């Protein structure tokens, strides 16, 4: 069974936009949580220890940092889905 993918993003974040575009090009479905919405940043901080965008959650694994830093790790995680 595929693991759910959740992106924590912020409006105007270029790495968030790049990540969403890349996932779309790959045909990979994801849900999105807006870190600028009340409570979402606190949720991210309590679950993942950070509240910076983008955060990519795949099942029990999560990544943060720039799109270029995340992409190889996301590819690896997706290959294990």
C-alpha positions in Angstrom: 0.0 0.0 0.0 1.3 3.5 -0.8 2.2 5.7 2.0 0.5 9.1 2.3 2.5 12.1 1.3 1.9 15.4 3.1 3.6 18.6 2.3 3.9 21.5 4.8 4.3 24.6 2.8 4.0 28.4 2.9 2.6 30.8 0.3 5.3 32.3 -1.8 7.9 29.7 -1.0 9.9 28.9 -4.1 11.1 25.5 -2.8 7.5 24.6 -2.0 6.4 25.5 -5.5 9.3 23.5 -7.0 8.4 20.5 -4.9 4.7 20.6 -5.7 5.4 21.0 -9.4 7.9 18.1 -9.4 5.5 15.8 -7.6 2.8 16.8 -10.1 5.0 16.0 -13.0 5.7 12.6 -11.5 2.0 12.0 -11.1 2.3 11.7 -7.4 -0.6 12.6 -5.2 -0.1 14.6 -2.0 -2.0 16.6 0.5 -0.9 20.0 1.6 -0.8 21.8 5.0 -0.2 25.6 5.1 2.3 26.5 7.8 0.9 30.1 7.8 -2.5 28.8 9.0 -3.2 29.0 12.8 -1.8 25.9 14.6 -0.2 24.2 11.6 3.3 25.5 12.4 2.9 24.4 16.0 1.7 21.0 14.8 4.8 20.7 12.5 7.1 21.7 15.3 5.7 19.2 17.8 5.7 16.3 15.2 8.9 17.0 13.3 10.9 19.4 15.4 10.9 22.1 12.7 8.4 24.6 11.3 10.2 25.7 8.2 8.9 25.1 4.7 8.9 22.8 2.9 8.5 19.7 5.1 7.8 16.5 3.2 6.2 13.6 5.1 6.1 10.2 3.5 4.6 7.7 5.9 6.8 7.7 9.0 9.7 9.5 7.3 10.1 13.3 6.9 12.5 15.6 5.1 13.0 19.4 5.2 15.3 21.8 3.5 15.5 23.1 0.0 13.9 21.2 -2.9 17.3 20.2 -4.3 18.3 18.8 -0.9 15.1 16.9 -0.5 14.6 15.5 -4.0 17.1 12.6 -3.9 15.9 11.6 -0.5 12.2 11.8 -1.6 13.1 9.7 -4.7 14.6 7.0 -2.4 11.7 7.0 -0.1 9.2 6.8 -3.0 11.1 3.8 -4.4 10.5 2.0 -1.1 6.7 2.7 -1.2 
